[in-house]
Amino acid sequence: MGKVKLTLLPLNKVVWVEPGRTIQQTLAENVTTLETPCGGKGTCGKCRLEVLDGAGELTAAERRLLTGDEIAQGVRLACQVTVSGNMAIKLPEELDYAIRKTGLVDLTQVLPLESTIRKVYVELPKPKLQDQRADWERLCDSLELQEPELGTSALRSIPGCLRQAEWKVTGVVRGRELLAVEAGDTTENCYGVAFDLGTTTVVGSLIDLNRGRQVAVASDTNAQSIYGADVVSRINYAGSEANGLQNLQEKIQGVINYILAELLEKTGVGPERIYEATVVGNTTMHHLFLGIDPTYLAQAPYVPVIMQPYDIKARELGINIHPEGIVHVMPNIAGFVGADTVGVLLATRIDLDSDIKLVIDIGTNGEMVMGSGDRVLACSTAAGPAFEGAQIKFGMRAATGAIEGVQIENGEVRIQVIGNSAPRGICGSGLIDAIAEMLKAGVIDFTGRILPPADLEGQVSPGLISRIVEGERGNEFILVEAGHTAHQQAVAITQKDIRELQLAKGAILAGIEILKKELGITDEDLTEVQLAGAFGSYIKRESARGIGLVPQLPLDKIKSIGNAAGVGSQLALISQTARQEAANLAKWVEYIELSSRPDFQEEFMKAIYFPQPEA
């Protein structure tokens, strides 16, 4: 059977694909990747989308995870539906938007395909007594290399490879450098890998450099977290412990190689066919990855060791791609605004727009960029512990058993749990949802105080009042009552949890207010707010606005755009133009150091309060 037609709505885009793969696999191979925390095992239920035509029977996993209304609407799990014939699907809103904004359908729609890696197949004339050119000279003449450079490893491989391949070889060229010589015609196998080194999560994307498209994606928790959840803790560990810097570098190298192994297992690509990697991350992650002492990033005036882009051989970093392959580390903007923000700017290109936009990359740190083609400002603030579930009494990462969504309606509390299992705790998106709903229901006031039952009599339903109990350090709101088994423990929102969230969201909103002041604008001048990062993709717009994490704009102006930093890394991998633009952006963007602003504390004190709910 030949290729079948997959129609993507509302894009009205047609992709011709090989049948026999699931929708999830097909999208990953041809378009982009759906978020599937369970790895496509059919346990998390997060890869929901509408199949409008061509779907088969429901699987047991779908019957377990989907509601009757969803089934009636044609909602399916992308990891469970096999593409066997022509099919039409409706992409989730956030994925549709991400594709439109970042070009994930085809990276070459954003920038022309101009990889630094070039593979050239040649058939060399054999040496003769009348033609005694050296192997190296003969090869360079056939490849038409001008003033070529050659590494020792490639040089040593030349005599054996040329003769064993009967003088039919492929040269792997990067600029003027010959990286490798391969037997036969291997031009179809040319890959690179783009990494986003997050403080909490590392994501890698395998890219076909011949076509400029994503082949596979994988992620893993940053193993450095055992030395501290935030960058300051890791900086302190690197500077205070014997071999601290080395330990941190080895941890991130290990995670990268683990992700590489997973990508290769998924695709069957050999590591020797990956010739280049691009890397983005905050400035601390950048330094730790390269084994650079980050000590002075945490000391005023917070100066990095290096800000410009940097190329290094993969073997020098212990990265398991082709040993002569190159790792391109993208430029930083400042001590606390790194290459990941440069990646976000490459993906969103708000610098090319006449309208003023705000992009918030929410992770363990919160980076904000605001502006237009006239001027772009950037700042950063610590935000992540609460959003990642740390320092929250029942907080946990977004894994099976985590409450990821909360709704309070008609006095009842409804929860959504990852994996449709017994709730074990609450992750960041669930925490934001819960507090936004509690605020809307009147259980907490704009100061963040959980009101005592006596104050709520006649104001809210008795069912909600009964959920308010006195805890060790103030009132608590019970989301889930304890059950009869060990897996059904109580899950509550405590007064301290709310204060932790207020500190995190207050820091981000205060940073936004400072950027607005610098640009001399108000909320009305912002045409769009884009929520970037994996965490930003899961936050409900209503809840983000409800707690005051973002400016009080109409919901249609608040968008989730996915892992924009990772997309920026991918664009830099396929395009030399993107790399040059990244270098230019890193120099052009104006960094605002919030700690030096006398008005930041004033804005922060105002920003920790919640907006008054609409009547």
Secondary structure by P-SEA (a helix, b strand, c coil): ccbbbbbbccccbbbbbbccccaaaaaaaccccccccccccccccccccccccccccccaaaaacccaaaaaacccccccccccccbbbbccaaaaaaaaccccccccccccccccbbbbbbbbccccccccccaaaaaaaaaccccccccaaaaaacaaaaaaacccbbbbbcccccccccccccccccbbbbbbbcccbbbbbbbccccccccbbbbbccccccccccaaaaaaaaccccaaaaaaaaaaaaaaaaaaaaaaaacccccccccbbbbbccaaaaaaaaccccccccccccccccccbbbbbcccccccccccbbbbbbbbccccccaaaaaaaaacccccccbbbbbbbcccbbbbbbbcccccccccccccccccccccccccccccccccbbbbcccbbbbbbccccccccccaaaaaaaaaaaaaaccccccccccccccccccccaaaaaacccccccbbbbcccccccccccbbbbcaaaaaaaaaaaaaaaaaaaaaaaaaccccccccbbbbbccccccccaaaaaaacccccccccccccccaaaaaaaaaaaacaaaaaaaaaaaacbbbbccccccaaaaaaaaaaccccccc
